[in-house]
């Protein structure tokens, strides 16, 4: 079985694939102080609940935008899984052309999303990933990464609003019943929620106008489900784009490694 680990700035996703399907997924808050032993205790407990065990894992692939977490995740794979993990950006061949000025600056998560989206949908794509940041990434018909947009994430915006204004409370993000708020909390929720809906729809329109070709829009990420039924320009909501990309990259690289051994 394959363990895929995707570490974002806010959350870390662990997912197990048995060669045919994804058997289980778990999310944890990203914690740079978490040791290899911490990962082992936490993950083994959750796997046991799902009828799985660490001993069943025979390979691992890691994508991270938090370099400080990689050391302990790599040690976890070596000590508890007895494998040398594939690490996106180090020993993983992406098989994707990156058509931007400084390819080395693109986050591993955005490239993995491009691979996963291209493997699941046809034609040119816009992949919207809603997490700590909201990213809009352009994937060409051939799967190439062609650039994108980075905006603050919806949770980050709500936090900044609360911290910068003394009288504004910390509130939960949710779809308001109406656009015009009748109290402070409702006004804040409306501003952030509908502001992000129009951010998404507006930027998608601008991207399509500039790109000049038909494009399919896919939304993914931890809070993408908030926008379902509200954002008019999103064609598909697919929470598994990242792990699909990790699975494709694993298959691609394990096949290449086998060829090199012959």
Backbone as CSV, one residue per row, in Angstrom:
resi,resn,N_x,N_y,N_z,CA_x,CA_y,CA_z,C_x,C_y,C_z
1,UNK,0.836,-1.202,0.000,0.000,0.000,0.000,0.876,1.260,0.000
2,UNK,0.316,2.313,-0.552,1.018,3.592,-0.644,0.453,4.575,0.367
3,UNK,1.338,5.246,1.095,0.946,6.352,1.959,1.331,7.651,1.258
4,UNK,0.341,8.493,0.989,0.580,9.806,0.402,0.416,10.861,1.477
5,UNK,1.383,11.770,1.577,1.350,12.835,2.577,1.433,14.174,1.850
6,UNK,0.443,15.025,2.073,0.427,16.359,1.488,0.389,17.377,2.612
7,UNK,1.488,18.112,2.796,1.607,19.063,3.894,1.417,20.482,3.389
8,UNK,0.330,21.112,3.844,0.085,22.509,3.541,0.422,23.370,4.737
9,UNK,0.256,24.672,4.593,0.592,25.576,5.690,-0.347,25.424,6.881
10,UNK,-1.582,24.995,6.620,-2.569,24.865,7.689,-2.801,23.422,8.094
11,UNK,-3.033,22.550,7.120,-3.350,21.150,7.394,-2.425,20.205,6.637
12,UNK,-2.291,18.995,7.175,-1.548,17.933,6.504,-2.506,16.768,6.266
13,UNK,-2.523,16.294,5.021,-3.396,15.193,4.636,-2.590,13.910,4.503
14,UNK,-3.077,12.841,5.112,-2.493,11.505,4.980,-3.542,10.628,4.291
15,UNK,-3.140,9.895,3.262,-4.089,9.046,2.538,-3.421,7.734,2.162
16,UNK,-4.179,6.644,2.240,-3.658,5.308,1.950,-4.349,4.746,0.709
17,UNK,-3.532,4.299,-0.250,-4.033,3.701,-1.487,-3.575,2.249,-1.546
18,UNK,-4.517,1.342,-1.839,-4.178,-0.087,-1.822,-3.824,-0.652,-3.200
19,UNK,-3.650,0.229,-4.183,-3.355,-0.208,-5.540,-4.568,-0.162,-6.435
20,UNK,-5.747,-0.149,-5.816,-6.995,-0.065,-6.574,-7.809,1.164,-6.211
21,UNK,-7.781,1.528,-4.935,-8.594,2.650,-4.477,-7.993,3.259,-3.223
22,UNK,-8.473,4.468,-2.910,-8.076,5.111,-1.665,-8.863,4.488,-0.528
23,UNK,-8.158,3.927,0.443,-8.809,3.219,1.537,-9.221,4.147,2.674
24,UNK,-8.421,5.185,2.919,-8.725,6.081,4.037,-7.930,7.372,3.892
25,UNK,-8.485,8.446,4.492,-7.817,9.739,4.510,-7.986,10.359,5.887
26,UNK,-6.946,11.087,6.332,-7.006,11.785,7.620,-6.319,13.130,7.482
27,UNK,-6.853,14.125,8.190,-6.241,15.453,8.217,-5.765,15.784,9.624
28,UNK,-4.636,16.460,9.670,-4.089,16.921,10.945,-3.601,18.350,10.761
29,UNK,-3.666,19.149,11.816,-3.089,20.494,11.750,-1.595,20.381,11.507
30,UNK,-1.089,21.162,10.593,0.348,21.136,10.324,1.102,21.679,11.531
31,UNK,2.008,20.867,12.041,2.771,21.210,13.243,4.237,20.878,12.980
32,UNK,5.047,21.919,12.865,6.456,21.717,12.528,7.242,21.039,13.640
33,UNK,6.675,21.002,14.865,7.381,20.380,15.986,7.048,18.889,16.123
34,UNK,6.108,18.397,15.329,5.705,16.993,15.438,6.849,16.088,14.982
35,UNK,7.237,15.138,15.812,8.368,14.264,15.512,7.928,13.019,14.738
36,UNK,8.903,12.241,14.303,8.609,10.984,13.626,7.802,10.061,14.539
37,UNK,8.137,10.043,15.819,7.400,9.219,16.776,5.958,9.698,16.930
38,UNK,5.769,11.009,16.932,4.407,11.564,17.024,3.564,11.106,15.840
39,UNK,4.145,11.205,14.635,3.419,10.767,13.439,3.050,9.288,13.556
40,UNK,3.982,8.479,14.027,3.749,7.035,14.116,2.611,6.707,15.064
41,UNK,2.602,7.335,16.243,1.552,7.064,17.238,0.196,7.515,16.714
42,UNK,0.154,8.724,16.195,-1.112,9.293,15.707,-1.671,8.488,14.535
43,UNK,-0.807,8.222,13.548,-1.289,7.557,12.343,-1.630,6.088,12.581
44,UNK,-0.826,5.403,13.380,-1.106,3.990,13.631,-2.445,3.816,14.338
45,UNK,-2.783,4.751,15.220,-4.072,4.684,15.920,-5.237,4.850,14.945
46,UNK,-5.141,5.826,14.062,-6.203,6.055,13.089,-6.303,4.910,12.080
47,UNK,-5.159,4.388,11.687,-5.180,3.271,10.731,-5.852,2.050,11.347
48,UNK,-5.571,1.809,12.618,-6.171,0.658,13.302,-7.700,0.762,13.321
49,UNK,-8.213,1.978,13.512,-9.663,2.197,13.502,-10.256,1.799,12.155
50,UNK,-9.471,1.984,11.086,-9.934,1.674,9.734,-9.501,0.279,9.266
51,UNK,-9.034,-0.550,10.207,-8.633,-1.901,9.851,-7.336,-1.987,9.076
52,UNK,-6.480,-0.996,9.259,-5.193,-0.949,8.560,-4.070,-0.885,9.584
53,UNK,-2.833,-1.052,9.108,-1.678,-0.938,10.001,-0.485,-0.397,9.242
54,UNK,0.457,0.174,9.977,1.667,0.709,9.349,2.448,-0.374,8.610
55,UNK,2.376,-1.605,9.087,3.131,-2.699,8.468,2.659,-2.998,7.051
56,UNK,1.451,-2.540,6.705,0.924,-2.779,5.361,1.441,-1.770,4.343
57,UNK,2.025,-0.679,4.829,2.530,0.356,3.930,3.894,-0.053,3.397
58,UNK,4.005,-0.092,2.075,5.294,-0.468,1.492,5.914,0.630,0.646
59,UNK,5.280,1.804,0.596,5.892,2.941,-0.087,5.226,4.225,0.369
60,UNK,5.900,5.348,0.101,5.432,6.635,0.606,5.841,7.739,-0.363
61,UNK,4.940,8.702,-0.575,5.268,9.882,-1.366,4.827,11.111,-0.597
62,UNK,5.674,12.144,-0.585,5.435,13.337,0.221,5.489,14.581,-0.660
63,UNK,4.493,15.449,-0.482,4.507,16.786,-1.069,4.346,17.772,0.072
64,UNK,5.204,18.773,0.130,5.114,19.721,1.237,5.483,21.125,0.794
65,UNK,4.804,22.112,1.383,5.192,23.513,1.209,5.757,24.043,2.528
66,UNK,5.987,23.131,3.466,6.545,23.488,4.778,7.843,22.700,4.961
67,UNK,8.970,23.223,4.499,10.231,22.479,4.552,10.601,21.974,5.946
68,UNK,10.204,22.712,6.987,10.573,22.312,8.349,9.913,20.996,8.758
69,UNK,8.807,20.627,8.116,8.116,19.385,8.460,8.721,18.172,7.758
70,UNK,9.434,18.413,6.673,9.918,17.310,5.851,10.899,16.412,6.588
71,UNK,11.772,16.987,7.399,12.782,16.194,8.105,12.129,15.087,8.934
72,UNK,11.123,15.440,9.725,10.482,14.444,10.578,9.588,13.485,9.794
73,UNK,8.960,13.959,8.735,8.154,13.062,7.913,9.033,12.043,7.189
74,UNK,10.190,12.481,6.743,11.121,11.561,6.088,11.631,10.523,7.095
75,UNK,11.944,10.983,8.306,12.387,10.050,9.344,11.290,9.057,9.714
76,UNK,10.052,9.536,9.753,8.914,8.654,10.024,8.846,7.543,8.977
77,UNK,8.980,7.904,7.710,8.921,6.904,6.635,10.073,5.903,6.751
78,UNK,11.251,6.407,7.073,12.421,5.524,7.172,12.334,4.595,8.384
79,UNK,11.929,5.132,9.517,11.971,4.358,10.762,10.765,3.449,10.949
80,UNK,9.595,3.933,10.559,8.377,3.170,10.852,7.775,2.459,9.641
81,UNK,8.134,2.917,8.432,7.632,2.247,7.232,8.734,1.468,6.519
82,UNK,9.977,1.732,6.935,11.150,1.071,6.329,11.239,1.333,4.833
83,UNK,10.925,2.575,4.433,11.031,2.958,3.024,11.715,4.319,2.920
84,UNK,12.338,4.559,1.782,12.853,5.884,1.454,11.760,6.589,0.655
85,UNK,11.166,7.645,1.199,10.012,8.242,0.523,10.381,8.994,-0.749
86,UNK,9.439,9.004,-1.681,9.526,9.917,-2.814,9.129,11.296,-2.299
87,UNK,9.904,12.320,-2.645,9.613,13.678,-2.194,9.504,14.584,-3.417
88,UNK,8.335,15.164,-3.611,8.128,16.063,-4.746,9.078,17.248,-4.618
89,UNK,9.814,17.505,-5.674,10.793,18.583,-5.658,12.206,18.111,-5.387
90,UNK,12.348,16.823,-4.998,13.678,16.275,-4.741,13.977,15.081,-5.640
91,UNK,13.296,13.971,-5.393,13.598,12.750,-6.146,12.400,12.253,-6.945
92,UNK,11.538,13.197,-7.342,10.349,12.847,-8.124,10.402,13.560,-9.471
93,UNK,10.290,12.776,-10.540,10.207,13.345,-11.878,8.754,13.703,-12.146
94,UNK,8.493,14.994,-12.371,7.116,15.443,-12.523,6.517,15.072,-13.877
95,UNK,7.338,15.120,-14.921,6.800,14.857,-16.249,5.882,15.973,-16.710
96,UNK,6.065,17.172,-16.152,5.223,18.322,-16.465,6.110,19.501,-16.859
97,UNK,5.813,20.120,-17.988,6.529,21.327,-18.382,5.997,22.499,-17.561
98,UNK,6.913,23.350,-17.085,6.520,24.498,-16.266,6.878,25.762,-17.046
99,UNK,5.855,26.410,-17.581,6.062,27.552,-18.468,5.905,28.876,-17.723
100,UNK,6.794,29.114,-16.757,6.813,30.400,-16.078,8.256,30.872,-15.975
101,UNK,8.431,32.116,-15.544,9.766,32.715,-15.542,10.726,32.003,-14.593
102,UNK,10.263,31.665,-13.391,11.107,31.006,-12.400,10.433,29.720,-11.920
103,UNK,10.604,28.611,-12.656,9.932,27.353,-12.308,10.212,26.872,-10.889
104,UNK,11.387,27.172,-10.355,11.753,26.689,-9.025,10.905,27.318,-7.924
105,UNK,10.210,28.415,-8.234,9.418,29.098,-7.221,8.014,28.513,-7.057
106,UNK,7.609,27.635,-7.953,6.253,27.090,-7.882,6.161,26.083,-6.738
107,UNK,5.160,26.227,-5.880,4.978,25.299,-4.777,4.684,23.891,-5.259
108,UNK,5.186,22.911,-4.506,4.971,21.508,-4.875,3.489,21.184,-4.979
109,UNK,2.678,21.779,-4.088,1.243,21.485,-4.098,0.581,21.911,-5.402
110,UNK,1.009,23.031,-5.957,0.408,23.528,-7.198,0.769,22.634,-8.376
111,UNK,1.998,22.139,-8.400,2.407,21.236,-9.478,1.711,19.879,-9.354
112,UNK,1.576,19.386,-8.129,0.865,18.122,-7.921,-0.594,18.263,-8.332
113,UNK,-1.211,19.398,-8.015,-2.582,19.648,-8.441,-2.704,19.649,-9.962
114,UNK,-1.717,20.230,-10.629,-1.744,20.251,-12.093,-1.717,18.834,-12.659
115,UNK,-0.887,17.987,-12.064,-0.804,16.595,-12.507,-2.128,15.870,-12.250
116,UNK,-2.679,16.051,-11.049,-3.923,15.381,-10.702,-5.092,15.838,-11.544
117,UNK,-5.163,17.139,-11.816,-6.263,17.673,-12.621,-6.168,17.201,-14.065
118,UNK,-4.954,17.229,-14.619,-4.773,16.784,-16.002,-5.093,15.300,-16.147
119,UNK,-4.827,14.528,-15.107,-5.122,13.105,-15.154,-6.598,12.784,-15.017
120,UNK,-7.399,13.768,-14.608,-8.815,13.537,-14.344,-9.761,14.253,-15.305
121,UNK,-9.281,15.332,-15.924,-10.157,16.145,-16.772,-9.445,16.473,-18.084
122,UNK,-10.235,16.670,-19.131,-9.680,16.939,-20.453,-9.608,18.437,-20.725
123,UNK,-8.722,18.786,-21.660,-8.621,20.163,-22.113,-7.846,21.052,-21.170
124,UNK,-7.872,22.356,-21.476,-7.220,23.342,-20.625,-8.034,23.514,-19.345
125,UNK,-7.327,23.759,-18.239,-7.994,23.765,-16.933,-7.600,24.976,-16.092
126,UNK,-8.523,25.369,-15.217,-8.213,26.286,-14.125,-8.450,25.503,-12.837
127,UNK,-7.414,25.362,-12.021,-7.536,24.632,-10.756,-7.509,25.647,-9.620
128,UNK,-8.608,25.732,-8.890,-8.715,26.659,-7.769,-8.550,25.868,-6.472
129,UNK,-7.489,26.162,-5.741,-7.209,25.459,-4.487,-7.404,26.438,-3.335
130,UNK,-8.386,26.154,-2.478,-8.719,27.052,-1.374,-8.139,26.522,-0.069
131,UNK,-7.095,27.157,0.390,-6.464,26.773,1.645,-6.005,28.032,2.368
132,UNK,-4.788,28.005,2.908,-4.238,29.205,3.536,-4.202,30.341,2.517
133,UNK,-3.822,30.008,1.291,-3.949,30.914,0.147,-4.992,30.335,-0.799
134,UNK,-5.556,31.194,-1.611,-6.436,30.734,-2.690,-5.653,30.881,-3.984
135,UNK,-5.359,29.760,-4.632,-4.572,29.788,-5.851,-5.427,29.411,-7.058
136,UNK,-5.148,30.055,-8.167,-5.784,29.761,-9.443,-4.654,29.348,-10.385
137,UNK,-4.601,28.080,-10.737,-3.504,27.594,-11.569,-4.007,27.165,-12.938
138,UNK,-3.240,27.514,-13.953,-3.615,27.244,-15.330,-2.860,26.015,-15.812
139,UNK,-3.614,25.031,-16.297,-3.033,23.791,-16.813,-3.388,23.686,-18.287
140,UNK,-2.354,23.576,-19.142,-2.583,23.486,-20.575,-3.186,22.155,-20.982
141,UNK,-3.632,22.072,-22.217,-4.214,20.833,-22.723,-3.244,19.668,-22.635
142,UNK,-1.939,19.962,-22.711,-0.916,18.913,-22.644,-0.473,18.636,-21.205
143,UNK,-1.108,19.276,-20.230,-0.745,19.065,-18.828,0.296,20.019,-18.295
144,UNK,0.770,20.936,-19.121,1.805,21.870,-18.678,1.249,22.887,-17.680
145,UNK,2.116,23.323,-16.788,1.756,24.349,-15.814,2.073,25.702,-16.439
146,UNK,1.058,26.557,-16.578,1.237,27.780,-17.352,1.103,29.055,-16.535
147,UNK,1.172,28.928,-15.219,1.111,30.116,-14.383,-0.182,30.168,-13.597
148,UNK,-0.406,31.288,-12.927,-1.617,31.387,-12.139,-1.685,32.630,-11.293
149,UNK,-2.530,32.567,-10.288,-2.807,33.694,-9.403,-2.770,33.195,-7.956
150,UNK,-2.218,34.012,-7.064,-2.227,33.688,-5.634,-2.903,34.833,-4.889
151,UNK,-3.947,34.487,-4.123,-4.667,35.468,-3.302,-4.722,34.951,-1.865
152,UNK,-4.953,35.820,-0.888,-5.100,35.342,0.493,-6.285,34.384,0.605
153,UNK,-6.163,33.387,1.464,-7.254,32.454,1.688,-8.385,33.091,2.471
154,UNK,-9.565,32.502,2.393,-10.738,33.088,3.039,-10.588,33.119,4.560
155,UNK,-10.006,32.065,5.160,-9.803,32.056,6.610,-8.780,33.107,7.034
156,UNK,-7.748,33.267,6.217,-6.722,34.263,6.504,-7.309,35.665,6.462
157,UNK,-8.208,35.909,5.522,-8.839,37.226,5.407,-9.732,37.523,6.611
158,UNK,-10.490,36.525,7.051,-11.349,36.729,8.210,-10.511,36.977,9.475
159,UNK,-9.409,36.242,9.591,-8.520,36.423,10.740,-7.912,37.825,10.734
160,UNK,-7.475,38.273,9.559,-6.868,39.606,9.458,-7.879,40.695,9.803
161,UNK,-9.128,40.509,9.392,-10.176,41.484,9.680,-10.386,41.608,11.189
162,UNK,-10.407,40.473,11.867,-10.590,40.464,13.318,-9.394,41.084,14.046
163,UNK,-8.186,40.733,13.608,-6.984,41.176,14.322,-6.650,42.645,14.069
164,UNK,-7.066,43.163,12.920,-6.712,44.547,12.586,-7.730,45.568,13.073
165,UNK,-8.949,45.103,13.376,-9.996,46.032,13.824,-10.428,45.655,15.242
166,UNK,-10.217,46.555,16.184,-10.407,46.250,17.606,-11.824,45.806,17.946
167,UNK,-12.839,46.332,17.257,-14.221,46.030,17.611,-14.851,44.911,16.787
168,UNK,-14.103,44.348,15.876,-14.665,43.271,15.057,-14.329,41.918,15.678
169,UNK,-15.324,41.095,15.946,-15.094,39.814,16.613,-14.549,38.756,15.651
170,UNK,-14.061,37.662,16.203,-13.702,36.505,15.396,-14.985,35.702,15.139
171,UNK,-15.301,35.466,13.892,-16.548,34.767,13.558,-16.260,33.605,12.616
172,UNK,-17.185,32.656,12.613,-17.067,31.507,11.719,-17.462,31.905,10.308
173,UNK,-16.816,31.262,9.334,-17.155,31.535,7.936,-18.297,30.628,7.512
174,UNK,-19.346,31.225,6.998,-20.464,30.452,6.493,-21.233,31.280,5.472
175,UNK,-22.047,30.610,4.683,-22.847,31.311,3.687,-23.997,32.033,4.383
176,UNK,-24.050,33.364,4.295,-25.131,34.090,4.961,-26.460,33.889,4.229
177,UNK,-27.553,34.080,4.958,-28.875,33.954,4.351,-29.162,35.077,3.375
178,UNK,-28.549,36.227,3.581,-28.750,37.363,2.678,-27.451,38.149,2.570
179,UNK,-27.357,38.954,1.521,-26.134,39.708,1.267,-25.984,40.866,2.255
180,UNK,-27.071,41.575,2.531,-27.014,42.740,3.410,-27.104,42.280,4.861
181,UNK,-26.019,42.447,5.596,-25.992,42.018,6.994,-26.750,42.963,7.903
182,UNK,-27.487,42.404,8.862,-28.274,43.214,9.795,-27.577,43.405,11.143
183,UNK,-26.406,42.789,11.314,-25.585,43.014,12.503,-24.127,42.830,12.103
184,UNK,-23.213,43.072,13.034,-21.786,43.049,12.696,-21.327,41.681,12.205
185,UNK,-21.734,40.631,12.902,-21.318,39.280,12.508,-21.822,38.948,11.113
186,UNK,-23.092,39.215,10.848,-23.665,38.919,9.532,-22.994,39.751,8.446
187,UNK,-22.673,41.002,8.772,-22.007,41.863,7.795,-20.612,41.347,7.466
188,UNK,-19.878,40.885,8.475,-18.547,40.330,8.246,-18.620,39.042,7.427
189,UNK,-19.553,38.170,7.798,-19.694,36.910,7.063,-20.052,37.162,5.614
190,UNK,-20.936,38.101,5.378,-21.338,38.411,4.016,-20.179,38.991,3.212
191,UNK,-19.456,39.919,3.826,-18.344,40.549,3.121,-17.278,39.559,2.709
192,UNK,-16.921,38.671,3.636,-15.874,37.697,3.321,-16.390,36.623,2.369
193,UNK,-17.576,36.052,2.673,-18.084,34.963,1.837,-18.385,35.428,0.419
194,UNK,-19.252,36.434,0.282,-19.624,36.878,-1.068,-18.470,37.594,-1.756
195,UNK,-17.590,38.200,-0.954,-16.385,38.777,-1.557,-15.542,37.713,-2.231
196,UNK,-15.439,36.542,-1.586,-14.660,35.461,-2.187,-15.365,34.816,-3.365
197,UNK,-16.685,34.738,-3.300,-17.420,34.217,-4.450,-17.166,35.089,-5.672
198,UNK,-17.238,36.406,-5.494,-17.006,37.301,-6.618,-15.534,37.334,-7.017
199,UNK,-14.634,37.124,-6.047,-13.214,36.983,-6.386,-13.025,35.798,-7.324
200,UNK,-13.619,34.672,-6.967,-13.488,33.462,-7.784,-14.104,33.663,-9.158
201,UNK,-15.366,34.062,-9.189,-16.053,34.201,-10.470,-15.402,35.271,-11.346
202,UNK,-15.011,36.376,-10.719,-14.401,37.456,-11.490,-13.049,37.077,-12.072
203,UNK,-12.200,36.431,-11.272,-10.882,36.051,-11.770,-10.971,34.949,-12.823
204,UNK,-11.908,34.027,-12.654,-12.092,32.988,-13.677,-12.461,33.635,-15.011
205,UNK,-13.353,34.615,-14.998,-13.735,35.291,-16.234,-12.539,36.001,-16.857
206,UNK,-11.737,36.658,-16.037,-10.574,37.372,-16.563,-9.543,36.389,-17.143
207,UNK,-9.343,35.266,-16.447,-8.400,34.265,-16.954,-8.857,33.733,-18.309
208,UNK,-10.139,33.386,-18.403,-10.669,32.848,-19.659,-10.570,33.865,-20.788
209,UNK,-10.853,35.128,-20.488,-10.743,36.175,-21.507,-9.306,36.284,-22.014
210,UNK,-8.354,36.214,-21.099,-6.943,36.356,-21.485,-6.425,35.104,-22.175
211,UNK,-6.863,33.933,-21.715,-6.362,32.670,-22.269,-6.886,32.441,-23.682
212,UNK,-8.139,32.786,-23.899,-8.691,32.732,-25.239,-9.091,31.363,-25.746
213,UNK,-9.181,30.380,-24.857,-9.605,29.036,-25.247,-10.593,28.513,-24.205
214,UNK,-11.414,27.508,-24.581,-12.317,26.914,-23.583,-11.520,26.312,-22.436
215,UNK,-12.013,26.493,-21.220,-11.326,25.984,-20.033,-12.349,25.389,-19.069
216,UNK,-11.964,24.294,-18.415,-12.786,23.686,-17.372,-12.246,24.135,-16.026
217,UNK,-13.146,24.473,-15.100,-12.744,25.008,-13.802,-13.014,23.974,-12.711
218,UNK,-11.963,23.612,-11.979,-12.066,22.628,-10.901,-11.693,23.297,-9.590
219,UNK,-12.491,23.084,-8.558,-12.199,23.616,-7.229,-11.806,22.478,-6.302
220,UNK,-10.779,22.711,-5.506,-10.319,21.723,-4.545,-9.830,22.447,-3.300
221,UNK,-9.366,21.706,-2.317,-8.841,22.323,-1.102,-9.790,22.212,0.071
222,UNK,-9.276,22.523,1.244,-9.992,22.292,2.491,-11.304,23.020,2.639
223,UNK,-11.439,24.229,2.065,-12.674,24.989,2.251,-13.453,25.165,0.952
224,UNK,-13.069,24.452,-0.098,-13.732,24.613,-1.392,-15.218,24.292,-1.331
225,UNK,-15.596,23.350,-0.480,-17.005,22.948,-0.388,-17.904,24.100,0.056
226,UNK,-17.328,25.110,0.720,-18.111,26.279,1.129,-18.725,26.990,-0.072
227,UNK,-18.036,26.905,-1.208,-18.447,27.688,-2.370,-19.411,26.943,-3.288
228,UNK,-19.644,25.663,-2.997,-20.501,24.868,-3.867,-21.924,25.419,-3.838
229,UNK,-22.473,25.635,-5.023,-23.814,26.180,-5.139,-23.854,27.693,-5.120
230,UNK,-22.701,28.327,-4.868,-22.650,29.790,-4.829,-21.783,30.359,-5.961
231,UNK,-20.624,29.741,-6.196,-19.741,30.202,-7.270,-20.272,29.704,-8.611
232,UNK,-20.550,30.610,-9.523,-21.174,30.256,-10.799,-20.180,29.704,-11.819
233,UNK,-18.915,30.004,-11.657,-17.932,29.671,-12.703,-17.171,28.375,-12.432
234,UNK,-17.496,27.691,-11.343,-16.815,26.427,-11.042,-17.600,25.272,-11.663
235,UNK,-16.905,24.446,-12.446,-17.561,23.313,-13.126,-17.584,22.051,-12.278
236,UNK,-16.497,21.813,-11.519,-16.396,20.580,-10.731,-15.768,20.888,-9.375
237,UNK,-16.295,20.252,-8.332,-15.670,20.278,-7.022,-15.049,18.907,-6.791
238,UNK,-13.727,18.887,-6.593,-13.011,17.616,-6.484,-11.981,17.740,-5.365
239,UNK,-12.317,17.216,-4.208,-11.434,17.345,-3.043,-10.203,16.457,-3.125
240,UNK,-10.178,15.532,-4.095,-9.080,14.562,-4.168,-8.031,14.877,-5.231
241,UNK,-8.077,16.066,-5.799,-7.138,16.402,-6.877,-5.685,16.198,-6.453
242,UNK,-5.334,16.637,-5.241,-3.933,16.554,-4.813,-3.478,15.111,-4.647
243,UNK,-4.275,14.296,-3.975,-3.833,12.906,-3.784,-3.888,12.125,-5.098
244,UNK,-4.783,12.507,-6.002,-4.766,11.895,-7.337,-3.442,12.204,-8.024
245,UNK,-2.992,13.460,-7.887,-1.716,13.838,-8.478,-0.553,13.091,-7.864
246,UNK,-0.587,12.906,-6.544,0.484,12.162,-5.877,0.505,10.709,-6.342
247,UNK,-0.668,10.113,-6.518,-0.735,8.736,-6.996,-0.172,8.623,-8.411
248,UNK,-0.521,9.558,-9.278,-0.001,9.546,-10.652,1.517,9.683,-10.647
249,UNK,2.027,10.609,-9.834,3.477,10.810,-9.764,4.178,9.581,-9.209
250,UNK,3.574,8.955,-8.219,4.165,7.731,-7.674,4.248,6.649,-8.759
251,UNK,3.140,6.420,-9.454,3.123,5.402,-10.515,4.157,5.706,-11.587
252,UNK,4.245,6.988,-11.952,5.180,7.410,-12.998,6.624,7.150,-12.575
253,UNK,6.932,7.457,-11.323,8.309,7.343,-10.861,8.693,5.912,-10.487
254,UNK,7.748,5.126,-9.991,8.076,3.741,-9.661,8.283,2.943,-10.930
255,UNK,7.542,3.303,-11.989,7.731,2.642,-13.285,9.090,2.990,-13.867
256,UNK,9.457,4.292,-13.744,10.754,4.710,-14.246,11.893,4.061,-13.473
257,UNK,11.729,3.928,-12.163,12.764,3.301,-11.342,12.938,1.830,-11.734
258,UNK,11.826,1.153,-12.035,11.892,-0.239,-12.445,12.632,-0.376,-13.777
259,UNK,12.389,0.566,-14.685,13.071,0.533,-15.983,14.572,0.704,-15.820
260,UNK,14.956,1.592,-14.907,16.370,1.879,-14.713,17.102,0.698,-14.089
261,UNK,16.395,-0.161,-13.368,17.011,-1.317,-12.742,17.266,-2.445,-13.736
262,UNK,16.544,-2.414,-14.873,16.699,-3.493,-15.865,18.004,-3.358,-16.640
